[in-house]
Each structure stands twice: as structure tokens, then as C-alpha cells.
Amino acid sequence: MQKEIFQRLNRIDHLIRIKGTGTPSELADKIGMSERSMYEYIRLMKEFGAPVVYSRSRKSYYYLEDGSFTIRFLSE
């Protein structure tokens, strides 16, 4: 279950960075989840500091600044 969450977050991040999310319903279809669940993932990303916004004119999510959403262990 947790691995699936990380995979979905990584997939959403990738689609946002390439500006290929489409509308919220299209993004939900691409990720294989309900639109409501997709909104929860976007909310979670925002809580972790990702500057995610949706553009109605672009019909895509994008980041307000360059970067990526990374979930991993970094050893010291």
C-alpha cells in the first residue's frame, strides 16, 4: 500500500514537471484513481511544500518554480 502511494506521487510529479497532467479528471485517469483521491494527493504534495497550481487555460497542473517532488532516503 505505502509503495503504491510513493509510486503515485512520483508519477504525479513527473506529469506535473512535463506539464502533461491534463484536467483533474484526466490526471486521475492517468494515475488510475478517482478524482477525489487525486485531489488528496495534490493536497498532500502542497502540505509537503510543493508549489502546485492548476491553470484552467493550460488545462494542466504545474509548479510555480522549477523543482521536483522527491521521496527517498538520503544517507549522511
N, C-alpha and C positions, 0 to 999 in steps of 0.2 A: 504493500500500500504506500509506504513512505517513498519508495523508489519511484513509483508512478508519479507522485507529487513533484519530485525533483525533475523527472523527465518532462513533465508538462510545463513546469516553469522554464526549463531550458528551451523547450520548443517555442513557447510564447515569446521569450526573449529574442530568439533567433528571428522569428517572424516580425517582431517589432523593429529590430535593427535593420532588416531589409525592406521595411515598410510594406510588408506583404500580409498583414493581418486581415485586411478587408473589413467589412462591417462586423459588429459584435456577433451576430448570428453566424456569419461566415467563419470567423475565428473559432467559435465554439465547434462548428462542424469540422474544421481542420484539425482541432485538437481531440475531437471525439468526446465531447462533453456537452452538457446542457448550457444554455446561455447564462442561466443563473450561476452555475458553478464557475463559468469563465469569469464573470464579474467578481466573484470571490477571489479568484487567482489574481486578477488585476489589483484588487484592493490589497491583497497580501503583498504584492510587489511594491505598491505605494507605501505600505507600512514599513517596509524594509528600506525605503528611501529612493526607490526608482521613480524618476520624474516622468511617469507615463501619462500621456494625454491622448484624447481621441479627436481627430479632425473630421468633421462632417464633410468638408469639401474634398479632402483626400480619401475619405472613406477608409481610414486606417488609423491604428494606434501608432504613436511614435514617442521617442524620448525627447524631452526639451533640451537635452545636452548629450554630447557623444559619450558613450559608455556601454557597458553591458551588465546584465544581472548575473552574478556568478555565485554558485553554491558549491563550495568544496572545502576540504580540509587543507590548510597550509601549515606545513611543519616549520619550526623555527631553526 
